[in-house]
Amino acid sequence: MSVKFRSKEAFSTENYSLLPFRFTKIDSDRYFLSTDYGEWLSLNSVTLNSLLAKEKITDEEIYFQLKSRHFISTDKTNTQIDLLASKYKTKKSFLENFSQLHIFVLTVRCNNSCVYCQASRKSCQSDHNHFDMSEEVLDKSIELFLSMPSSKLTLEFQGGESTLTMPLIKQAVQRVNESNTDKDIQYVVCTNLCELSDQDLDFLIDNNFSISTSLDGPEELHNHNRKFGRSGAYAPLVENLKKIKVKGAFSQVSALMTTTRQSIEQPKEIIDEYVRQGFRSIFIRELNPYGFAQKYFHKIGYDSATFLRFYEQCLDYIIELNKQGIAFRESYACLILKKLLTPWATGFVDLQSPCGSGFGVTLYNYDGSIYPSDESRMMAETGDKYFRMGSILENTREELFFGPVMQKLAAAGVNDSLPVCSDCAFAPYCGADPVRRYQVTGSIYGHPGKDEFCVKNKSIIQIVVKKLLDADPETKEILLQWGIR
């Protein structure tokens, strides 16, 4: 059988067709181009204009990058369609498993008093009969949880302070283990680690719980933000972190920080505290406008531009630490880099389209109410039950997951079909958040291109892209490692 080589003309840089892509300007003479399936490239204005006019691309390296990343095609038979469909399917693979993160809010009682509390907590002395989950609600919630189609599920216990109801946590684990025959279950407990007995700590470690706690920075800052009894929450947190280290289980612990106005001037100090405590990553999280955080925003809040400056200062400092041999990552940048550098979905619901609310997350409130996210539950605690899907005691699974709330989220939760978002070059790496947009703007569609959700995400993605494009070899290697690990 003879093999016939293609003619030289088949590799011409002049005869090509454009495939669908978006582009946006990222600085004075550079544009960022992206496709629906996540490929991207940066071009100067001259090359972009030549591309749009379908003129000859004189730089052969750029031409073959455009071709290999499916911005252009010389294939007249449309055989690329199957390949591109496969790429798109891979990017949206998280939809196949439907909701995988299930949050049980066991109580809204809490032993901390935080300036930015989003959950509208109740005192830990409050009546547990009114503010803790009943056994009936727990049993029915577990039944619904285990009926989900995915073979891998995460059961996360939240509050208030979830460990105030340790008997309920133990009961839930026992019932899941007794009922479950074939699913891989990951347990997570969200706790301030301020009031946990050694016995309860052993239970969490022995059952391979991921322990998610809060650390806002150095002692003075953490205590300013989070009160425990008559003092700050820092000392008991650090004491329990030490116990976990002694037990050899520190790898099961992660921490979240919340950026308040008092945090803005301390980027290095916050990161140094994380390194000092033994953490190897930090999630630079902005203040969310729910619960008490909304009420006291005038005292603890800031505008988007201020947060973005703070975020970039943190990112630059973390890169410098890595150059000094200290392995440390910024988690949000890692998620964006994974979306930029790999074909895989991240599993992080805030950067998903269709949105994570409802489609990736289900929340079971202590009173039996079901919500599509923690944020929508927070809104309900302050009186707005717009996103309440129904009740575990009253509604069937079909009524909950095919009801009017999910229909609204489906309509407003796909950035490919939202105005402005559908034309945005950063859309493949971003997500949609109808819940936050409703909270801030009064509309589940928000003001794409202008609202805080859009401004923050676009800006951070652009920051990460430019860091990658402008990186020296050492910085580029660091960022590549963050994206592919």
Secondary structure as UniProt FT lines:
FT   HELIX           8..11
FT   STRAND          17..18
FT   STRAND          22..27
FT   TURN            28..29
FT   STRAND          30..34
FT   TURN            36..37
FT   STRAND          40..44
FT   HELIX           45..52
FT   TURN            53..54
FT   HELIX           60..68
FT   TURN            69..70
FT   STRAND          72..73
FT   HELIX           80..91
FT   HELIX           93..97
FT   STRAND          101..105
FT   STRAND          109..110
FT   STRAND          112..114
FT   TURN            115..116
FT   STRAND          122..123
FT   TURN            124..125
FT   HELIX           128..131
FT   HELIX           135..146
FT   STRAND          152..158
FT   HELIX           162..165
FT   HELIX           166..179
FT   STRAND          184..190
FT   HELIX           198..206
FT   TURN            207..208
FT   STRAND          210..214
FT   HELIX           219..225
FT   STRAND          226..228
FT   TURN            229..230
FT   STRAND          231..232
FT   HELIX           234..246
FT   TURN            247..248
FT   HELIX           250..252
FT   STRAND          253..258
FT   TURN            261..265
FT   HELIX           267..277
FT   STRAND          281..282
FT   STRAND          284..285
FT   HELIX           291..295
FT   HELIX           297..300
FT   HELIX           304..323
FT   TURN            324..325
FT   STRAND          329..330
FT   HELIX           331..341
FT   HELIX           349..351
FT   TURN            358..360
FT   STRAND          361..364
FT   TURN            366..367
FT   STRAND          369..371
FT   HELIX           374..381
FT   TURN            382..383
FT   TURN            386..387
FT   STRAND          390..391
FT   TURN            392..394
FT   HELIX           397..401
FT   HELIX           404..412
FT   HELIX           415..417
FT   TURN            419..420
FT   HELIX           421..423
FT   TURN            425..426
FT   HELIX           427..429
FT   HELIX           434..441
FT   TURN            444..445
FT   TURN            448..450
FT   HELIX           452..470
FT   HELIX           473..484
//
